[in-house]
Amino acid sequence: MTARGGVLHASGDTHAEERAPTTARLPAVIYVLAMGTFLMGTTEFVVAGLLPEMAGDLQVSVARAGLSITVFAVGMIVGAPLMSMLTLRLPRRLTLVLALGGFAVGHIIVALGSSFALLLAARFLTALATGAFWAVANVVAARVVGPAASARALGVVGSGAMLATVIGVPLGAFAGHAMGWRGPFWALAGLAAASMGLIARYVPHDGPDQQGVSMRSELSALRSGRLWLALAACATTTGGVLSTYSYISPLLTDRTNLPAGLVPLVLVGFGAGALAGSLVGGRLGDVRPHATTILAAGTTTVLLLALCLLSGFAAPTIVLVALLGLFGLGANPVLISLAVRFAGQAPTLGSGLTVSAFNFGTAAGSWTAGLALDSTLGATGPAMVGAATAALTLIPTITIAVTRNRRRSAPPVVSGGGGSSRPSSAARPRGG
């Protein structure tokens, strides 16, 4: 697998997956892309802290206002692969700039609008733009640094979204309470407009590889079984963690008996852990990708089970929530890197599908966790659902590792005269 010509050309195997880590500094474009994902992560989650104000101003119930979150998730699930295909022939730099432009326009519509239906339409538009940006940003980041540092670069790009949970969302919620809920949307629109200039400056031109892409070659990636295994892991790992995170407040207040005022501080701990996990996981993933994904899934399962058992004690629960952020989302950049590789000549579609898989896992996990919360399991129900979902991640991650080992151990086949085939002399086992 090479980065020659400006794209990741994935062969049928991943011989370069485990190699010495690179110590070179990442180029500035990686951090520019991370700033973009910071905006995307902020807009996805900041609405949760503004729902009462939005509902009162638009004269709808809080539950109905929550549809703005659901619509955004649906837009991300549909939008990432759809926009990847629709912008296939466009230069990636132009796609990123247009995505930020659509992002800014969607936020301006929300900030100016007085109709709840218009708000939902604008949120869907914003989600389409977000999906397009995220899918292309992952490919650009991996292309710029090459396969030896792709997971590390994707970890930094993904850390922008993690940083949003630590800084962007709390600041957005504070600004919304101080100046009205429309204020954060104006701010995000302005920041997106400013980011368009940085993207235009730092993202390099596409190589000649982009000129020959076609929708048929992109869709051929769907025949890769290992791609679907990576996507399944994306869905279950995120679904396991965020199904618990979505309902962590009832657990902390009802079971742990923490004051409601301390819940945001615990969530900041989760966000800090997720930020560190994305960076550390990206570095480890360039050296031992399969060990990283398997270890993260196993550890996340254990942490969620421990959270079910120890949620009655404040100190262990606070530590477990922070560790959940560290391990639960740390494998995401590695899974994205693997999916892009397994997609072969269709890296943008592979990246877009990971965005859909992450959001599908989040939506399905949160829905199931909500049912568990209302059941006899009570406040620990979401964590139990999360543990079971996270454990499922071990199936695709172990399968990917096993199939890779089989591919590496299989001797190469060389055609001989008369159509016969035999292992090359270099691949024959010694001593017989």
Secondary structure per residue as TSV (DSSP state, phi and psi in degrees):
chain	resnum	aa	ss	phi	psi
A	1	M	-	360.0	128.3
A	2	T	B	-129.7	168.5
A	3	A	-	-112.4	15.3
A	4	R	G	-64.7	138.7
A	5	G	G	80.5	1.2
A	6	G	G	93.1	19.6
A	7	V	S	-149.5	160.1
A	8	L	-	-82.8	112.6
A	9	H	B	-97.0	105.6
A	10	A	-	-94.0	125.5
A	11	S	-	-82.7	-174.5
A	12	G	S	-70.2	-11.4
A	13	D	S	-131.2	177.0
A	14	T	-	-128.9	63.6
A	15	H	T	-64.6	-24.0
A	16	A	T	-94.8	13.7
A	17	E	S	-68.2	-37.3
A	18	E	S	-112.6	104.3
A	19	R	-	-145.4	172.7
A	20	A	-	-64.3	140.1
A	21	P	-	-68.8	144.6
A	22	T	-	-83.8	143.9
A	23	T	-	-109.1	1.2
A	24	A	S	-68.1	149.0
A	25	R	-	-69.6	143.4
A	26	L	-	-74.2	145.8
A	27	P	-	-67.6	160.6
A	28	A	H	-61.5	-29.2
A	29	V	H	-61.4	-29.2
A	30	I	H	-62.8	-40.8
A	31	Y	H	-75.9	-29.3
A	32	V	H	-65.7	-42.8
A	33	L	H	-65.2	-36.3
A	34	A	H	-63.8	-35.1
A	35	M	H	-64.2	-37.1
A	36	G	H	-63.8	-44.7
A	37	T	H	-68.6	-24.8
A	38	F	H	-62.0	-44.3
A	39	L	H	-64.1	-41.3
A	40	M	H	-65.0	-43.1
A	41	G	H	-66.1	-37.0
A	42	T	H	-64.6	-46.6
A	43	T	H	-68.3	-27.5
A	44	E	H	-70.4	-36.5
A	45	F	H	-106.8	-17.4
A	46	V	H	-67.2	-26.0
A	47	V	G	-60.6	-33.6
A	48	A	G	-57.9	-33.3
A	49	G	G	-85.3	-5.3
A	50	L	T	-115.2	3.6
A	51	L	H	-57.3	-46.0
A	52	P	H	-59.2	-43.5
A	53	E	H	-65.9	-42.5
A	54	M	H	-63.5	-43.5
A	55	A	H	-62.5	-43.8
A	56	G	H	-64.8	-41.3
A	57	D	H	-71.0	-38.1
A	58	L	H	-91.9	0.2
A	59	Q	T	58.9	49.7
A	60	V	-	-131.9	165.6
A	61	S	-	-72.7	160.3
A	62	V	H	-62.6	-39.4
A	63	A	H	-61.8	-40.6
A	64	R	H	-69.7	-38.0
A	65	A	H	-61.2	-29.1
A	66	G	T	-64.3	-15.2
A	67	L	H	-61.0	-22.9
A	68	S	H	-64.5	-27.7
A	69	I	H	-76.2	-44.0
A	70	T	H	-63.0	-44.5
A	71	V	H	-61.4	-39.2
A	72	F	H	-64.1	-42.9
A	73	A	H	-62.3	-43.2
A	74	V	H	-62.7	-41.4
A	75	G	H	-61.4	-36.8
A	76	M	H	-69.1	-42.0
A	77	I	H	-62.3	-45.2
A	78	V	H	-80.6	-39.2
A	79	G	H	-71.2	-37.6
A	80	A	H	-60.6	-55.2
A	81	P	H	-70.1	-35.7
A	82	L	H	-63.0	-48.8
A	83	M	H	-69.0	-28.7
A	84	S	H	-60.9	-39.9
A	85	M	H	-76.0	-40.9
A	86	L	H	-68.1	-28.3
A	87	T	T	-102.5	20.5
A	88	L	T	-58.5	-42.2
A	89	R	T	-88.2	-4.2
A	90	L	S	-82.0	147.0
A	91	P	-	-58.6	142.0
A	92	R	H	-62.9	-36.4
A	93	R	H	-62.2	-43.3
A	94	L	H	-63.9	-39.4
A	95	T	H	-60.8	-42.5
A	96	L	H	-64.6	-42.5
A	97	V	H	-64.5	-44.1
A	98	L	H	-65.2	-36.6
A	99	A	H	-63.5	-42.7
A	100	L	H	-65.4	-35.7
A	101	G	H	-63.9	-45.2
A	102	G	H	-63.1	-36.3
A	103	F	H	-60.7	-46.8
A	104	A	H	-64.4	-43.8
A	105	V	H	-62.3	-42.4
A	106	G	H	-59.6	-39.3
A	107	H	H	-72.1	-34.2
A	108	I	H	-66.2	-39.7
A	109	I	H	-62.3	-43.2
A	110	V	H	-62.6	-43.7
A	111	A	H	-66.0	-30.9
A	112	L	H	-93.9	-25.4
A	113	G	-	-73.1	153.8
A	114	S	-	-121.1	1.2
A	115	S	-	-105.3	134.2
A	116	F	H	-68.4	-36.0
A	117	A	H	-62.9	-40.6
A	118	L	H	-64.5	-38.6
A	119	L	H	-61.3	-43.2
A	120	L	H	-63.7	-41.1
A	121	A	H	-64.0	-41.0
A	122	A	H	-67.6	-36.3
A	123	R	H	-65.8	-37.0
A	124	F	H	-66.5	-42.5
A	125	L	H	-59.9	-43.7
A	126	T	H	-62.0	-39.0
A	127	A	H	-66.1	-39.2
A	128	L	H	-60.2	-45.6
A	129	A	H	-63.9	-40.3
A	130	T	H	-62.8	-45.1
A	131	G	H	-61.1	-42.4
A	132	A	H	-63.2	-45.1
A	133	F	H	-61.9	-48.2
A	134	W	H	-63.1	-43.1
A	135	A	H	-63.6	-46.2
A	136	V	H	-73.1	-36.4
A	137	A	H	-60.5	-40.0
A	138	N	H	-61.8	-42.9
A	139	V	H	-66.7	-43.8
A	140	V	H	-61.0	-44.5
A	141	A	H	-61.4	-46.0
A	142	A	H	-66.0	-36.7
A	143	R	H	-68.0	-41.2
A	144	V	H	-64.9	-41.0
A	145	V	H	-93.5	-18.2
A	146	G	-	85.5	169.6
A	147	P	G	-65.9	-25.6
A	148	A	G	-68.1	-22.6
A	149	A	G	-130.4	20.0
A	150	S	H	-66.2	-43.0
A	151	A	H	-65.0	-38.0
A	152	R	H	-62.9	-45.7
A	153	A	H	-64.0	-42.6
A	154	L	H	-65.9	-31.1
A	155	G	H	-63.3	-40.5
A	156	V	H	-69.0	-43.7
A	157	V	H	-60.6	-44.9
A	158	G	H	-68.0	-25.0
A	159	S	H	-65.8	-21.0
A	160	G	H	-60.6	-41.5
A	161	A	H	-69.0	-36.4
A	162	M	H	-66.1	-39.9
A	163	L	H	-63.7	-28.3
A	164	A	I	-61.1	-36.6
A	165	T	I	-71.7	-23.0
A	166	V	I	-89.7	-39.5
A	167	I	I	-117.4	-53.0
A	168	G	I	-61.1	-49.8
A	169	V	H	-66.6	-47.6
A	170	P	H	-60.2	-41.9
A	171	L	H	-65.6	-39.3
A	172	G	H	-63.8	-42.7
A	173	A	H	-65.1	-41.3
A	174	F	H	-63.3	-44.8
A	175	A	H	-64.4	-37.3
A	176	G	H	-64.4	-38.3
A	177	H	H	-72.8	-30.2
A	178	A	H	-82.6	-39.2
A	179	M	H	-123.7	10.7
A	180	G	-	100.5	151.4
A	181	W	T	-67.5	-19.3
A	182	R	H	-75.7	-21.2
A	183	G	H	-56.4	-50.7
A	184	P	H	-58.9	-31.8
A	185	F	H	-70.6	-37.3
A	186	W	H	-63.4	-42.8
A	187	A	H	-63.3	-43.9
A	188	L	H	-64.8	-37.2
A	189	A	H	-63.3	-42.8
A	190	G	H	-64.5	-42.7
A	191	L	H	-65.8	-36.3
A	192	A	H	-64.9	-41.4
A	193	A	H	-62.2	-40.8
A	194	A	H	-66.2	-35.6
A	195	S	H	-68.3	-25.7
A	196	M	H	-59.2	-39.6
A	197	G	H	-66.5	-40.1
A	198	L	H	-66.3	-40.3
A	199	I	H	-62.3	-45.4
A	200	A	H	-62.4	-29.2
A	201	R	H	-83.4	-41.3
A	202	Y	H	-99.7	-27.3
A	203	V	S	-74.2	124.8
A	204	P	-	-73.0	164.0
A	205	H	-	-67.9	154.4
A	206	D	-	-69.3	152.4
A	207	G	-	-82.3	179.9
A	208	P	G	-65.5	-15.7
A	209	D	G	-61.2	-32.3
A	210	Q	G	-70.1	-20.3
A	211	Q	G	-72.3	-26.0
A	212	G	G	-99.9	9.0
A	213	V	-	-73.1	150.4
A	214	S	-	-142.5	160.8
A	215	M	H	-64.9	-34.3
A	216	R	H	-64.1	-42.8
A	217	S	H	-67.5	-33.9
A	218	E	H	-66.1	-45.8
A	219	L	H	-67.8	-20.2
A	220	S	G	-63.6	-22.2
A	221	A	G	-63.8	-23.8
A	222	L	G	-67.9	-11.2
A	223	R	G	-82.3	-6.5
A	224	S	-	-79.5	114.6
A	225	G	H	-65.4	-36.1
A	226	R	H	-68.1	-29.9
A	227	L	H	-62.5	-44.8
A	228	W	H	-67.9	-31.9
A	229	L	H	-64.7	-43.1
A	230	A	H	-63.9	-39.3
A	231	L	H	-66.6	-38.0
A	232	A	H	-62.2	-40.6
A	233	A	H	-65.3	-38.1
A	234	C	H	-58.8	-44.2
A	235	A	H	-68.1	-45.3
A	236	T	H	-74.9	-37.2
A	237	T	H	-66.6	-41.8
A	238	T	H	-74.3	-39.6
A	239	G	H	-61.3	-39.0
A	240	G	H	-63.7	-42.5
A	241	V	H	-76.7	-49.9
A	242	L	H	-76.9	-19.4
A	243	S	H	-64.6	-34.1
A	244	T	H	-77.3	-44.9
A	245	Y	H	-61.4	-37.3
A	246	S	T	-61.1	-28.2
A	247	Y	T	-122.8	33.9
A	248	I	H	-75.2	-27.8
A	249	S	H	-61.3	-47.9
A	250	P	H	-60.2	-35.2
A	251	L	I	-64.6	-43.7
A	252	L	I	-71.0	-35.6
A	253	T	I	-87.8	-37.9
A	254	D	I	-86.7	-40.9
A	255	R	I	-94.4	-45.9
A	256	T	S	-83.3	-18.5
A	257	N	-	63.1	35.4
A	258	L	-	-80.5	144.8
A	259	P	-	-62.1	144.8
A	260	A	G	-57.7	-29.9
A	261	G	G	-68.0	-19.9
A	262	L	G	-91.2	-11.2
A	263	V	H	-59.0	-44.8
A	264	P	H	-58.2	-34.6
A	265	L	H	-66.6	-36.9
A	266	V	H	-65.9	-38.3
A	267	L	H	-67.4	-33.6
A	268	V	H	-63.5	-38.3
A	269	G	H	-61.1	-41.5
A	270	F	H	-61.3	-46.4
A	271	G	H	-62.7	-40.7
A	272	A	H	-63.9	-40.8
A	273	G	H	-63.4	-41.2
A	274	A	H	-65.0	-38.4
A	275	L	H	-62.7	-48.7
A	276	A	H	-63.7	-40.0
A	277	G	H	-62.9	-39.1
A	278	S	H	-64.2	-40.7
A	279	L	H	-71.9	-47.0
A	280	V	H	-68.6	-42.9
A	281	G	H	-61.0	-37.9
A	282	G	H	-63.4	-41.3
A	283	R	H	-66.4	-45.9
A	284	L	H	-66.2	-32.7
A	285	G	H	-66.2	-25.8
A	286	D	H	-74.7	-18.4
A	287	V	H	-100.7	-49.4
A	288	R	-	-134.8	75.4
A	289	P	H	-61.9	-43.2
A	290	H	H	-73.5	-40.7
A	291	A	H	-62.5	-37.2
A	292	T	H	-64.7	-46.1
A	293	T	H	-68.5	-38.5
A	294	I	H	-69.8	-43.9
A	295	L	H	-63.1	-41.4
A	296	A	H	-63.6	-43.4
A	297	A	H	-65.2	-44.9
A	298	G	H	-64.4	-44.0
A	299	T	H	-66.5	-39.4
A	300	T	H	-61.4	-41.6
A	301	T	H	-60.5	-45.0
A	302	V	H	-64.1	-42.0
A	303	L	H	-62.7	-41.1
A	304	L	H	-68.9	-37.6
A	305	L	H	-64.8	-41.2
A	306	A	H	-63.8	-35.5
A	307	L	H	-64.8	-36.9
A	308	C	H	-63.8	-39.6
A	309	L	H	-81.4	-32.7
A	310	L	H	-109.7	10.4
A	311	S	T	-67.0	-11.2
A	312	G	T	-79.8	-4.5
A	313	F	S	-118.2	128.2
A	314	A	H	-65.8	-53.6
A	315	A	H	-60.6	-51.1
A	316	P	H	-60.4	-36.4
A	317	T	H	-65.3	-43.2
A	318	I	H	-61.6	-42.9
A	319	V	H	-65.9	-42.0
A	320	L	H	-64.3	-37.4
A	321	V	H	-64.8	-42.4
A	322	A	H	-64.7	-42.0
A	323	L	H	-66.6	-31.3
A	324	L	H	-62.3	-40.8
A	325	G	H	-64.2	-39.2
A	326	L	H	-65.1	-51.8
A	327	F	H	-88.9	-32.9
A	328	G	H	-65.7	-35.5
A	329	L	T	-112.5	4.3
A	330	G	T	-69.1	-25.9
A	331	A	T	-85.4	-6.9
A	332	N	H	-57.3	-47.6
A	333	P	H	-63.1	-30.9
A	334	V	H	-68.6	-42.9
A	335	L	H	-65.0	-38.0
A	336	I	H	-63.3	-45.1
A	337	S	H	-59.6	-43.7
A	338	L	H	-65.2	-41.9
A	339	A	H	-63.0	-41.7
A	340	V	H	-62.3	-39.5
A	341	R	H	-66.9	-45.3
A	342	F	H	-69.6	-19.5
A	343	A	T	-75.2	-7.2
A	344	G	T	62.4	-118.2
A	345	Q	T	-82.0	8.7
A	346	A	-	-124.8	59.4
A	347	P	H	-64.8	-34.5
A	348	T	H	-67.7	-42.1
A	349	L	H	-64.8	-41.8
A	350	G	H	-59.5	-43.0
A	351	S	H	-65.4	-42.3
A	352	G	H	-62.5	-37.3
A	353	L	H	-67.1	-31.6
A	354	T	H	-65.7	-38.6
A	355	V	H	-60.7	-43.5
A	356	S	H	-63.3	-42.1
A	357	A	H	-64.4	-42.8
A	358	F	H	-60.6	-45.2
A	359	N	H	-72.7	-34.3
A	360	F	H	-64.1	-43.5
A	361	G	H	-61.7	-39.7
A	362	T	H	-64.2	-46.5
A	363	A	H	-65.0	-47.2
A	364	A	H	-67.4	-41.4
A	365	G	H	-65.3	-43.2
A	366	S	H	-65.6	-39.2
A	367	W	H	-64.1	-46.2
A	368	T	H	-64.8	-39.4
A	369	A	H	-64.6	-36.0
A	370	G	H	-63.1	-39.4
A	371	L	H	-64.0	-40.1
A	372	A	H	-66.4	-35.6
A	373	L	H	-63.1	-36.8
A	374	D	T	-83.8	-3.4
A	375	S	S	-89.0	-173.0
A	376	T	T	-67.4	-13.6
A	377	L	T	-69.1	-29.1
A	378	G	G	69.1	-142.8
A	379	A	G	-64.7	-25.5
A	380	T	G	-85.0	-6.4
A	381	G	H	-56.9	-48.8
A	382	P	H	-58.8	-38.6
A	383	A	H	-66.5	-36.2
A	384	M	H	-66.1	-42.6
A	385	V	H	-61.1	-42.0
A	386	G	H	-62.6	-41.3
A	387	A	H	-62.9	-44.0
A	388	A	H	-65.1	-40.0
A	389	T	H	-68.5	-43.1
A	390	A	H	-62.8	-36.4
A	391	A	H	-63.0	-32.5
A	392	L	H	-63.0	-24.6
A	393	T	T	-61.6	-26.5
A	394	L	H	-64.0	-27.5
A	395	I	H	-65.9	-56.5
A	396	P	H	-68.9	-35.8
A	397	T	H	-68.0	-42.1
A	398	I	H	-67.7	-38.5
A	399	T	H	-62.1	-43.0
A	400	I	H	-60.7	-44.1
A	401	A	H	-64.2	-42.4
A	402	V	H	-66.3	-44.1
A	403	T	H	-65.5	-33.7
A	404	R	H	-66.6	-43.1
A	405	N	H	-62.7	-36.8
A	406	R	H	-66.3	-39.7
A	407	R	H	-64.7	-38.9
A	408	R	H	-71.8	-34.3
A	409	S	H	-80.8	-19.2
A	410	A	S	-70.9	130.9
A	411	P	-	-71.2	144.9
A	412	P	-	-66.3	144.4
A	413	V	E	-101.9	127.7
A	414	V	E	-118.9	128.6
A	415	S	E	-71.8	132.2
A	416	G	-	-108.1	-177.1
A	417	G	G	-63.2	147.7
A	418	G	G	72.3	16.2
A	419	G	G	81.5	4.2
A	420	S	-	-76.9	161.9
A	421	S	E	-136.0	144.9
A	422	R	E	-155.9	159.3
A	423	P	E	-64.0	144.3
A	424	S	-	-66.1	159.2
A	425	S	G	-62.0	-32.4
A	426	A	G	-71.0	-21.8
A	427	A	G	-97.8	-5.7
A	428	R	S	-70.7	140.5
A	429	P	-	-67.1	140.6
A	430	R	S	-76.8	161.4
A	431	G	-	74.5	33.3
A	432	G	-	130.6	360.0
